Amino acid sequence: MLRKNLTQCPGLVDHYKRDIVPKKAARTQKDNLAEIRQLRNYFEKAPIDGITPAHVAKYRDARTAPVRANREIATLSHIFNIAREWGLTTNENPCQGVRKNKEVPRDFYANDEIWNAVYAKAVGELKDAMDLAYLTGQRPADVLVMRRDDIEGNALGVKHKKTHKKLRIMLEVDGAESSLGALIRKILARNASHGSPYLLLTDNGKRVTAAMLRHRWDDAREEAVKEAVSAGDQVLAGKISQFQFRDIRPKAASEITDVDHASLLLGHTKGDITERVYRRIGALAKPTK
């Protein structure tokens, strides 16, 4: 009976949710569960051996959210690969060769005027989070878990939650304290009276969580928008309202001259990802004359 159920998409998906999804990062788990809910609406009663590339393409075209459709098809593809590993089907993965919807990478760039407007309204721990995110080029989730025991000699050790890659970011460069080194020295002094090992703490010593970071960010951005509106600068207000904490990482990538350095800092294996997705300002060129 178990074998029969597992050869139907609903049974297979339950098996995948139980054995595969929990091994992924927390954010990926959340995304996968949302993707699976959408997939079930369409493939609920389909036998696994009956799904063809034409069915997958029809699903792609039926979804009104093209980017989400791409993510859902990627999850469906992984489910089929796992099913093949488990011996539940010998068919080719029907997602292979199916065109994805065209995606346009987010290209918002937070220039210094936008950055300074939000920074000026930020509380202390949000300022620290912004500075850490910018100087290290790390994802918000990785910034939130930075600890004082990640400091290894003259470097801050980072392990990317998404890729599990390890990186050491220098606190000294050519014998002089780097901007990151100065920031961490300031943070450690600020946290000296608290027992928590995390770098990002509130004034009363509580660790800054993702929800706390989001609320503090929203508050600071809202205040920055109000100030720009009061000053009669609707254009700046509109730009500030688009600024998200995740835009700090591409700001860092955009402002590093050497793309190889940017790729190393961001933890990308290929420089083209850094260039295509994260560098959001054009190259600086000299005029003809």
N, C-alpha and C positions, 0 to 999 in steps of 0.2 A: 504493500500500500504506500509506503514512504517513497519508493522509487517512482511509482505512478504519479504521486503528487508533485514530486520534484521535477518531473518532465513537463509540468505545466508552469507557465510564467509565475502565477501567484505563489506556488510552493517554492520555486527557485528563488524568487525575490525575498521571501521570508528567510530562507537559508542564508542568503547573501547578507541580509540585514543583521542576522544573528552572529555570523562567523567572520565577516569581512569588514563591515562598516565600523565596528567598535575598535578596530586596529588602526584606524585613520585619525588624523588630527581632529580636534573638537570642531573647528569651523567646517572642515570637510565632511565630518559626520552630519552636521546640521544641513549642509547643502545636499548631501546624498539623500537624506531622508525626504527632503522637499522634492528632489528630482524623482525619487521613486514613487511618491504620491501621484505625480503627474503621469508617469509612465504607466502606472496601474490603471488609470482612467481609460487609457487607449488599448493597452495590451492585456487587460484583465483576464480574458479567457482564452488567449491564444496559446496553442501548443508551441513549445520552444522550437521544434523542428518545422513548424509551419510559418515562422516569421521570415520574410524575405527582404532584400534591400528595397524593393518597391514599397513594402509596408513602412519601413523606416523613413523613406523619403516622403511618403504620404503624411506620416506623423510630423516630420519637419515642417512641411508646408501648411499643416493644419494649425500649428501653434502660432499664436499672435505675438509671442515674445521670442523673437529670433535668436537672441543671445542665450536665453534660458534653454531654448530648444537644442542648441549646440551642446550645452552642458549636460542636458538630459540624455542625449544620444551618446555622449562620451561615457556616461554612467551605464547606459544599456550595453554599450560595447564591452565594458569591463565585466559586467554580469555575464555576458556570453563567453568571454575568455575564461572566467572562473568555471562556468558550466562545462566547458571543454576539458579543463583540468580535472574536474570532478568526475569526468566520464559520463555526464548526463546527455551529451550530444556529440556527434562526430561531424556535424554540419559546419560549414564555414561561418564565420561571424558575419551576420547580415549587415552590420554597420560599416564594414570595411568597404571603402570606395564610394560611400554615400557622401555627396557634397555637403559641406557645412554652410550655414548662412554666413554671409559676409559680416565681419565685425570691424567696427571702427574704434581703435583704442581711445580711451579717455585722453584728451590733450590739454586739460586745464593746467595752467602753470601759475603758481602763486609767486608773484614777484615780491620784491621787498616791501612795497607799499601795502600789499594785501597782508603779507606776513606780519608786518609791524602793527597793523591795525588790530589784528586778533591778539597778538602777543601782548599789546599794551593793556588788554582787558583780561588777560589770563591770570588766574591765581598761581601761587608759587609752584605747586606740583605740576600744573599744566605747562608752565614755562619750562620746567625741567624736562617734561616729557617731550615737548616740541624740540628742545635743544638736543636731547638724546637721539630722537628720531632723525633729526637733520644731520648731526655730526657722525652718526653711525650708518645712516642709510638703511636702517632695519625696518621691518614691518611692525605695525603697532603691537601685535601679539608678542613679538620678540622683545620689544622695548619694555613692555609691562613686566616681564619676568627677569629682567636684569638684576643681578645681586652683587653685593660687595665681594662675595667669595668667587665671583667670575673674574675678578682682577688677578691676573697672573703676571707677576713682575711688573713690567712696564707696558702691559697690554690688557685690554678688556676682552675676555673670551666670550664668544657668541656661538650658540648652536641654533640654527634656523629650525623652527618647529615644523615648517612646511616641507623642507628638503632634507633636514637632519644634517646639513653640512655644518662644519665647524670653521670658525674664523677668529683670528686674533687681531684686534684693532689697536694700533699703537697709541699709547698715552704720552710717549715722547718721540720726537722726530729729530734726528741729528743732534741728540743730546739736549734738546730744548722741549719744554712741556708743550704738548699739542693743545688745541682748543678743547678737545675731548678730555684730555688730562686735567685741564683747569676746571672744566665743568664737573667732572667726577669728584675732584678734590672739594669743590664747593658743596656738592650734594652730600658727601660723606661728613663734612663739617656740620651741615644742616641737620643731618640724621643722627649725629653723635649721641644724643640723649635717648634715642629709641633703640629697642632691641631687635627690631625686624631686620633681616638681612637684605631686603629688597631696596633698590635705589629710589624708586618712586614711592614716596610716602606723603601723607597729608601732614599738616602741622602737628596733629596729635598722635602721629606715629602709625596710622592705619595704612596698610598697603593699598595703592591705587589699583582698582579693578577696571575691567573694560567698561562696565556700566558707569563707574565714576568718571572715567576719562571722557566718555561720550557726553555725559551731562555737563561736565565742566567746559568741554569744547563748545557745545551748543550754546551755553550761557555766554561765553566770551565772544563767540561769533555774532550772536544776537546783539550784544552791546556794541560791537564794532560796526555792525550794520546801522544801528540807530544813530551812532555818532556821525557816520558818513552821510546819512539822510539829513540830519540836523545841519550839517555843513553845506547842504545843497548839492552834494556829489552823488547823484543817483547811479552813475556809471560805476564808481568805486563800490557803492553799496551792493550793486548787483554782482560784482565780482567776488566780494567778500562772502556773500551768501552762498556761492558755489564752492567755496574752499572747504575741503574735507581733510580730516587728520591724515588720511591715507595719501593725500597729495604731497605730504612732506617728503616721502621717499623719492618720488620722481623729481621733486625740486632739488634734492641733493644730487641725484643722478645728472640732472640738467646742468648743474653748476660746477661739475667736475670736468675739467678740460679733457683729460685722458679717458677715453671710453673704456680702455682695458682696466684702468683703476676703478672706474665706476662699476664695471661688471664684477670685479673682485669684491668690492665693498658690498654690493647688493646680493652677492652669492649666485650670480648667473653663470652657467657653464658656457653659454654662447653670448658673445657681445651683441649679436643682432637683436636679441630680446631687449637688452638695455637700450639700444639705439632706437628700436621700433616702438617700444611701449613706454619707456621711462624717460627718455630725453625729450623734453617738450619745448625746447627752444632751438632755433636753427643754429647751425655752425657759424662761427664768427669769421667772416672773410674780409680780405683787404679789397678796396676798390680797384678798378682797372688802372687808374692812374692816381 
